[in-house]
Amino acid sequence: MEIHGQIMYGINFRLFKEDKDVILQMYAYFTGDADLCRHYKLDLRKGLFLSGKTGVGKTVHMKLVRQFMSFKERFKMKSCQQLALEYMDQGSQILTQYGRNYVDHVDQNTINQTYCFDDMGTEDEVKHYGTQTNVLGQIILMRYELFQGRQVLTHFTSNLTAPQIEKHYGERVRSRLREMCNWIEYKSDSFDKRK
């Protein structure tokens, strides 16, 4: 991971000791190591929810693990702020694109697409022609149906804690996230790596 990080982010990139537990959990999950997954209580039938303070490496670590996956298995990264902006521009088409993956139109290339929604909680409620929507909240509710019906996985990164998620998105979304995701938290002593 460190070598890939140096290729992607420059020669000064490195991994940090305080993140070892998080990285091991991600390794166990993405390699399907049954013993390590049992040790960390990770369910391979669920997605991941990475939670931690700003700058601890959530997005970078998710981008790095993608490099070890085949192109066919690789999840797509999508910024939550970008989702909100796209909704303002294009409306409900965005909900369908990311929430239902064209199930009604059965496009075999996208029907089971796994996404990682990055920086959950940074987007605002937005309007499209006067219709105000919590875009990510709606997408999570739609992807929950995909998770239940087709076992489609969804990953998230966020600075929010569980109570903050419930306050921002509501109890229904928080409950569904609990069922859809393994929760991996960075340690409180993990520091902001941005310089």
N, C-alpha and C positions, 0 to 999 in steps of 0.2 A: 504493500500500500504506500509506503514511504517513497519508493522509486517512482511509482505512478504519480504520486503527489508532486514530486520534483519535476517530472515531465510536464505535468499540467500547470503547476503554479510557480515553478522556478526552483533553482538549486537550493534555496534557503528553507524550503518546505521540510517540516519534520513532524512526526507524531510525538505525543507527549504522554508520560507515564500516568498522569492522572486520568487519562482517557482509555487506559488499557482495558478496563472492564467493559466499557461501551464497545470498543473495537472487537473484543473477543465475542461479545454477544452478536454483533453484526456478522462476524466471521462464521459463528455457529449457524446463524439463521441462513445466510446466503450460500453456505456450502452444504447445508442440510445435515450437519454433524449431529446425529441423534443423541449421543451422550452429552455433548456440550449443551444442546438445546434442552435436554431434561434437567441438567444442572442449573441452567438459567431460567427454567420454566417458560421456555419459548414454544409457541405453537406454530408450526410451519403452515397451518391452514389459515393463519391470520397475517395481516400486514404488520408494519412497524410504525410506531409513533416515537420519534426522537424528541425529547424534551430537555431544554437546558437554557442557560442564560445566553445573552447576545454574544456572538463571537467565539463560542466554545468549539465550533467545528461541525455542527449538525449537517449543514448543506454540503460542505467539503467532503465529509465522510460518506454521505449518500452518493455523491458524484464519483467518489473513488471506487466504491463497491460495484458500481455499474460497469467499471472497466473489466471486471472479472467474470462478467456474464456474457453468454453468447448474444449476438445481436437480436435474435428472435426472442430471448427471455428477458432482455433488458427493459426495465421500466423507464417511463418518460418522466422528466422533471418539469414541473410547472409552478411558476411563482404565483402565489395567491394574489399579490397586487396586480400582476398581469391579467389574471382571471377577471378581476373586478373591472379593469379597464376594457377588456375585450367585451364584457357584458354590457358596459355603457355604450359601446359602439355597435354591437351586433345583437344584443338582446337574448331571448330564450334559446337561440341556436347554440349559444355557449353552454347552457345547462345540458342540452342534449348531447353536445359533443363530448363533454367531460364526465357527465353524470350517467348517461345511458349508453354511450359508445355506439350509437346507431343500432341498437338492438332491433328497433322496428324495421330498419332497412337492411339488416344482416349483411354487413361488410365484414367478411372473415378476417381482414387484416386488423380491424380495430375492435371487434366485438369483445375480446377478452383482454384488452390493453390494461396493463398495470400502470398506475401513475404514482408519483410522489409529489404531493402538494406541499410546496416549500414556503416556510414562514407563515404558517397558519396564524391568523389573528392580526396580521399587519394590514389586511385589506379592510376597507370601510364598506358599509352598506351603500349600494349605488343605485342610480336610477337609469332606466332606459325608457324614454318617452313617458316619464311620469310614474312608471312602475318601480317602486323601491323594493330591492331584494337583497337579502344576505346570500350572496352568490355561493360561497363555499358551503354554507349551511345547507342550501338546497342540493348542491352536488353531493354532499356526504349522504343525505337522505336517499338520493337516487342510487348512489354507489352501494349503499347498504343492501338495496334490492338485488343488485348484481352480485354482491358478496353472498347473499343467502341463496339466490337461485342458480348462480353459475360459478361460485367460488372465485370470483375475480377479486384480486388483492388491491389494496390501496395503502400507500405509505404517507406519512406526514412528518414535517419538522415544525417545531414551534417553540416560542419562548414562554407560552402560556402554561400554567399549572391546570390540573383537572378542575378545581373550582372556578378558575378564570374562564375556562372553556365553557363550562355550564352557564356562567353569567353572560358571556358574549354570544353563544350560539343556542343556548337553551338545553333543558334536561334531555329532550329526545335525541339531540345530536350527541351529547356526551355519553348517553347510554349506548348508542349505536357504535360510537368509537371504541368503547370498552369491549364490545363484542367483536369488532372488526380488527383490532390491533393489539399487538404486544407492546407494552409501554417500556421504553428504555430511557432512563434518566441519567444525564451527566451529573457528576458529583458537584457538590456546592463549591468545592475548591478548584474546579476547572475554571481557568481564567480566559479572558478575551485574547485570542491569538492574533487579532488584527493589529498591524503596526502602522 
